[in-house]
Amino acid sequence: MAPLSATAMHCERIVKFPRQRILGMFLAFLLASGPLLGQPLGRPGLRGKSDTLLGSPALKIPAEEQNEATGIVRGTISDATGVMVAGARLILTHDDHSPARDTLSAEDGSFVFIEVKPGPFSLQIELAGFAPKQISGTVHPGETLVLPPITLTIQAASTQVRVELTEEEIAQEQIRDQETQRVIGFIPNFYVSYVPDAAPLRPKQKFRLAYKTSLDPVTFLFAGLQAGVEQATDQYTGYGQGASGYAKRFGAAYADFAIGTFVSNAVFPSVFKQDPRYFYKGTGSPGSRARYAVKSSVFCRGDDRQWQFCYSVIVGSLVAGAISNAYYPDSDRGVGLVFKNAALGIAATAGVNLLQEFLLKKISKGVPDNSNTGSNGSP
C-alpha cells in the first residue's frame, strides 16, 4: 500500500501542480489585463476610429499612439456671443482631391481630426441657422495643429421680393410720357400713343388726360386766336363786336374744346370702355398707313385691346354739339347744325390722324425711346 500510496500521492502532486499553476497564471493574466478590460471592444489602437467619436472632449489621444507620418487638427467652435456650438458639421478636404473627411463638434464645441495627411487642407463648417464658413491651413507630419477659435455668425434672412407694376401703374407711367409730347416743342400732343401695346386707361386716367389737355396754356392761346379770327370775320354776329363780343367768342371757342374733350375723350370712353388715344402705326406701305389713320377716326381700341366701332367719338360729338346750343347765338343753333358739326368733327379727326401718322412724330418733342416699330393691328 505504501508504494501505491506514495505513487498516488506523487501522481496527485503531478496533477495538482499544473492545475495550480494554470490557475495562478489565469489570475495573473486577469490582473495584468485590468486596464484593457476598461477599453471598448475592438480597440487595438487609434487606426480605424471614427472622427466623430474622436471629437469627444473626454477622449484623450496618448502621445505614443500618434502616427508620426500624419498630423492632428483640432479646434473649437462658438457663436458670436461666445457660446460653444455643438453639432456643427466639419468637412476636411485636401487639394489633391483625396477623400474628404467629416465630423461633428462636441458638446463643448471642440473637434479633432486624427491621422490627417500632411500638407494644405480646407475645412468647411456648416450648421443650420449659421452662415457657412471655410478656413484653410497646413499640417506637418507628427504635428498637432490647434486652429484659432472659430466663430460662426447668424445667417441673415434672405427674402426675395418680386416687384411688378400693375396694369394701372404701367398706364400711369405711359401717360406721364404722353404728357411730355409736344409738336415743335410747345403744342400739346397728349392723345397719341407711340407704344405698340400700351396699357388700357382706367376712367380716372382718361379724365386726368382730358383735364391736363383742357388746362394747358396753349389751349387758352388757341381759343384766343380763334376768337380773334371769328371777330375779325364777324362770324357769329349775334355776339356783336368789341370786348364783349370777343369775350363771348373766346368763351364759346374754349367751351367747344373743353366740353368736346371731356365728353368724347373721358365720359363716353369710360362708359363704352374705349381708348380715346390714336395709336401710331408707323409701319407698312403709305397707303395702308393712310387707310389706318382714316379708319381710326371711327374705329378705336377698346379697353380689352380689341378694335371696335368708336361710339365714344360719334355720341360724344353729338352730345357736345347739343350742349353748344346753350351758348351760341340763336342763328347758329339747331339739330341740323349739331349733326353737321359732328360730321365736320369726325372729318377733322381723320385729318389730324393723317398728320399724326406721317408728320407730327417727326416734329414732336418728348416721344419715348420705345416708340412703335411694329404694327398695332388693323381697326
C-alpha positions in Angstrom: 0.0 0.0 0.0 2.9 2.3 0.8 4.2 2.2 -2.7 0.8 2.6 -4.1 0.0 5.5 -1.7 3.3 7.1 -2.4 2.7 6.6 -6.1 -0.8 8.1 -5.8 0.4 11.0 -3.8 3.2 11.6 -6.3 0.7 11.4 -9.1 -1.6 13.7 -7.3 1.2 16.2 -6.9 1.9 15.9 -10.6 -1.8 16.5 -11.4 -2.3 19.3 -8.9 0.8 21.3 -9.9 -0.2 22.1 -13.4 -3.8 22.9 -12.1 -2.5 25.4 -9.5 0.0 26.8 -12.0 -2.7 27.3 -14.6 -5.0 29.0 -12.1 -2.2 31.2 -11.0 -1.3 32.2 -14.5 -5.0 32.9 -15.2 -5.3 35.2 -12.2 -2.1 37.0 -13.1 -3.5 37.4 -16.6 -6.7 39.0 -15.2 -4.7 41.4 -13.0 -2.4 42.4 -15.9 -5.4 42.8 -18.2 -7.4 45.1 -15.9 -6.7 48.3 -17.9 -7.5 46.6 -21.2 -10.9 45.4 -19.9 -11.9 49.1 -19.4 -11.5 49.9 -23.1 -14.1 49.4 -25.8 -14.0 46.1 -27.5 -12.1 46.0 -30.8 -9.8 49.0 -29.9 -6.4 47.6 -30.6 -5.3 51.2 -31.3 -6.4 54.5 -32.9 -6.4 53.4 -36.5 -10.0 52.9 -37.9 -11.6 55.1 -35.1 -14.3 57.5 -36.4 -13.5 61.2 -36.3 -16.9 61.9 -34.7 -16.0 59.8 -31.6 -12.6 61.4 -31.5 -14.3 64.8 -31.4 -15.5 64.0 -27.8 -13.6 66.1 -25.3 -13.4 63.1 -23.0 -11.3 61.2 -25.4 -7.6 61.6 -25.0 -5.0 60.7 -27.6 -1.9 59.3 -26.0 1.2 60.7 -27.5 2.7 57.3 -28.0 -0.3 56.3 -30.2 0.0 59.2 -32.6 1.2 58.4 -36.1 4.4 60.3 -36.8 3.8 60.2 -40.5 0.5 62.2 -40.2 -0.9 65.1 -38.2 -3.7 66.0 -36.0 -6.0 69.0 -36.5 -8.2 70.2 -33.6 -10.1 73.3 -32.5 -13.3 74.8 -31.1 -16.4 76.4 -32.5 -18.5 79.1 -30.9 -21.2 81.6 -31.9 -20.8 85.4 -32.0 -21.8 85.6 -28.3 -19.0 83.2 -27.2 -21.3 80.2 -26.6 -19.8 77.0 -27.7 -21.6 75.3 -30.6 -22.3 71.6 -30.7 -23.4 69.6 -33.7 -21.6 71.7 -36.3 -20.5 69.6 -39.3 -16.9 70.0 -40.3 -15.6 68.7 -43.7 -11.9 68.4 -44.2 -10.6 68.3 -47.8 -7.2 68.3 -49.4 -6.0 70.0 -52.6 -5.1 66.7 -54.2 -8.8 65.6 -54.3 -8.3 62.8 -51.8 -11.4 61.6 -50.0 -13.0 64.2 -47.7 -13.5 63.5 -44.0 -16.1 64.9 -41.8 -17.0 65.1 -38.1 -19.3 67.0 -35.7 -18.4 69.3 -33.0 -18.8 68.0 -29.4 -21.0 69.5 -26.6 -18.1 71.8 -25.6 -17.7 72.9 -29.3 -14.4 71.0 -29.7 -13.5 68.8 -32.7 -10.5 66.8 -33.8 -9.3 65.1 -36.9 -6.5 62.5 -36.5 -4.2 60.9 -39.0 -4.5 64.0 -41.2 -2.5 63.7 -44.4 0.4 66.3 -44.2 0.0 69.4 -46.4 -2.5 72.1 -47.1 -6.2 71.4 -46.3 -9.5 73.2 -46.3 -12.1 73.0 -43.5 -15.8 73.8 -44.3 -18.0 74.4 -41.3 -21.8 74.1 -41.7 -24.7 74.4 -39.3 -28.4 75.2 -39.8 -29.1 78.9 -39.0 -25.5 79.9 -39.3 -23.6 81.2 -42.3 -21.2 78.6 -43.8 -17.6 79.2 -43.1 -14.4 78.0 -44.6 -10.9 78.1 -43.3 -7.6 76.6 -44.5 -4.3 75.6 -43.1 -1.3 73.3 -43.4 -0.4 70.4 -41.1 3.0 68.8 -40.9 4.0 65.2 -40.1 3.7 64.4 -36.4 2.2 67.9 -35.7 -0.9 68.6 -33.6 -2.3 71.7 -35.2 -4.6 73.7 -32.9 -6.7 76.1 -35.0 -7.6 79.6 -33.8 -11.1 79.6 -32.2 -13.8 79.5 -35.0 -16.7 81.9 -34.7 -20.0 81.3 -36.6 -22.3 84.1 -37.4 -26.1 84.0 -37.7 -27.2 83.7 -41.3 -29.0 86.8 -42.5 -32.6 86.1 -43.5 -32.9 86.3 -47.3 -36.3 87.3 -48.6 -36.8 87.6 -52.3 -39.4 90.2 -53.3 -40.6 90.3 -56.8 -42.0 93.7 -57.6 -44.2 94.0 -60.6 -46.2 97.1 -61.7 -49.9 96.7 -62.0 -51.5 97.5 -65.4 -52.8 100.7 -63.9 -49.4 101.7 -62.8 -47.9 100.9 -66.2 -50.7 103.0 -67.8 -49.9 105.9 -65.5 -46.2 105.8 -66.4 -47.2 105.8 -70.1 -49.5 108.8 -69.6 -46.6 110.7 -68.0 -44.6 110.1 -71.1 -47.5 111.3 -73.3 -47.9 114.5 -71.3 -44.4 115.4 -72.4 -45.1 115.1 -76.1 -45.4 118.5 -77.8 -45.4 119.4 -81.5 -42.5 121.7 -82.3 -41.8 121.8 -78.6 -45.0 123.6 -77.3 -48.3 122.3 -78.9 -49.8 119.5 -76.7 -49.9 116.2 -78.4 -51.1 114.1 -75.5 -53.7 111.9 -77.3 -51.3 109.8 -79.4 -49.5 106.7 -78.1 -46.3 105.6 -79.7 -46.2 102.4 -77.6 -47.3 99.3 -79.6 -49.2 97.7 -76.8 -49.9 100.5 -74.4 -51.8 99.5 -71.2 -55.5 100.5 -71.3 -56.5 103.5 -69.3 -58.7 103.5 -66.2 -61.6 106.0 -66.2 -59.8 108.3 -63.7 -56.8 108.3 -66.1 -59.0 109.3 -69.0 -60.4 112.2 -67.0 -56.8 113.2 -65.9 -55.7 113.3 -69.5 -58.7 115.4 -70.5 -58.1 117.7 -67.5 -54.5 118.1 -68.4 -55.2 119.0 -72.0 -58.1 121.4 -71.3 -56.0 123.4 -68.8 -52.8 123.6 -70.9 -51.8 127.2 -71.6 -51.6 126.5 -75.3 -55.3 125.6 -75.3 -56.2 129.0 -74.0 -53.9 130.6 -76.5 -55.6 128.8 -79.4 -59.1 129.7 -78.1 -58.0 133.3 -78.0 -56.6 133.2 -81.6 -59.8 131.5 -82.9 -61.9 134.1 -81.2 -59.8 136.9 -82.8 -60.3 135.4 -86.3 -64.0 135.0 -85.7 -64.4 138.6 -84.6 -62.3 139.8 -87.5 -64.5 138.0 -89.9 -67.7 138.9 -88.0 -68.6 135.3 -87.5 -71.4 134.6 -85.1 -72.8 138.1 -85.5 -75.1 137.6 -82.5 -72.2 138.0 -80.2 -71.6 141.6 -81.5 -68.2 143.4 -81.6 -65.9 145.0 -79.1 -64.5 143.5 -75.9 -67.9 141.9 -75.1 -68.1 140.2 -78.5 -64.6 138.9 -78.2 -65.1 137.5 -74.7 -68.2 135.7 -75.9 -66.4 134.2 -78.9 -63.4 133.3 -76.6 -65.8 131.6 -74.1 -67.6 129.7 -76.9 -64.3 128.6 -78.5 -62.8 127.4 -75.2 -66.1 125.7 -74.2 -66.3 123.8 -77.5 -62.8 122.5 -76.9 -63.1 121.7 -73.2 -66.6 120.1 -73.5 -65.7 118.1 -76.6 -62.5 116.9 -74.9 -64.2 115.7 -71.7 -67.3 114.2 -73.4 -65.6 112.5 -76.3 -62.3 111.6 -74.5 -63.3 110.9 -70.9 -67.0 110.5 -70.2 -68.1 108.2 -73.1 -64.8 106.3 -73.4 -65.4 105.4 -69.7 -69.0 104.4 -70.4 -68.2 102.4 -73.5 -64.8 101.2 -72.2 -62.9 102.5 -75.2 -59.5 104.2 -75.5 -59.5 107.8 -76.7 -56.0 107.8 -78.0 -54.6 107.5 -81.5 -52.2 104.5 -81.7 -49.4 105.3 -84.1 -48.9 102.6 -86.7 -45.5 103.6 -88.2 -45.1 100.6 -90.5 -46.4 99.3 -93.8 -46.9 101.0 -97.1 -48.0 104.6 -97.1 -51.4 103.5 -98.4 -52.0 101.1 -95.6 -51.0 103.7 -93.1 -53.3 106.3 -94.6 -56.2 103.9 -94.5 -55.4 103.1 -90.9 -55.4 106.8 -90.0 -58.7 107.5 -91.6 -60.4 104.4 -90.2 -59.1 105.3 -86.7 -61.5 108.3 -86.8 -64.5 106.0 -86.5 -62.8 102.8 -85.1 -60.8 102.7 -81.8 -59.2 100.3 -79.5 -61.3 99.0 -76.6 -60.0 98.6 -73.1 -59.9 94.9 -73.9 -57.3 95.8 -76.6 -59.7 94.8 -79.4 -60.7 97.2 -82.2 -64.3 98.3 -82.4 -66.6 100.9 -83.7 -65.9 104.2 -81.8 -69.2 105.0 -80.2 -67.4 107.4 -77.9 -66.5 109.8 -80.7 -69.8 109.7 -82.5 -72.0 110.0 -79.4 -69.6 112.4 -77.8 -69.6 114.7 -80.9 -73.4 114.8 -80.9 -73.7 115.5 -77.2 -71.1 118.2 -77.3 -72.9 119.8 -80.3 -76.2 119.7 -78.4 -74.6 121.4 -75.3 -73.2 124.2 -77.5 -76.8 125.2 -78.4 -76.9 126.7 -74.9 -74.2 129.4 -75.6 -74.3 130.0 -79.4 -76.5 132.7 -80.9 -80.0 131.7 -82.0 -79.0 131.9 -85.6 -76.3 129.3 -85.1 -78.3 126.7 -83.3 -80.4 123.7 -84.3 -80.4 120.0 -84.8 -79.1 120.2 -88.3 -76.1 122.2 -87.1 -75.4 119.6 -84.4 -75.1 116.7 -86.9 -73.2 118.9 -89.4 -70.7 119.9 -86.7 -70.4 116.3 -85.6 -69.6 115.2 -89.2 -67.1 118.0 -89.5 -65.5 117.0 -86.3 -65.1 113.4 -87.5 -63.5 114.6 -90.7 -61.2 116.9 -88.8 -60.2 113.9 -86.6 -59.3 111.9 -89.7 -57.1 114.8 -91.0 -55.3 115.0 -87.6 -54.7 111.3 -87.7 -53.1 111.5 -91.1 -50.8 114.2 -89.7 -50.0 112.0 -86.7 -49.1 109.1 -88.9 -46.9 111.0 -91.4 -45.7 114.2 -89.9 -46.2 115.1 -86.3 -43.9 112.4 -84.8 -41.0 113.9 -86.8 -41.5 117.3 -85.3 -42.7 116.3 -81.8 -40.6 116.6 -78.6 -40.8 114.1 -75.8 -41.5 111.0 -78.0 -40.5 107.9 -75.9 -37.5 105.9 -76.9 -39.6 102.7 -77.1 -41.8 104.3 -79.7 -43.7 102.0 -82.0 -41.7 100.0 -84.5 -44.3 97.3 -85.1 -48.0 97.1 -86.0 -50.9 97.9 -83.8 -53.2 95.7 -85.9 -55.9 96.9 -88.2 -59.0 98.7 -87.0 
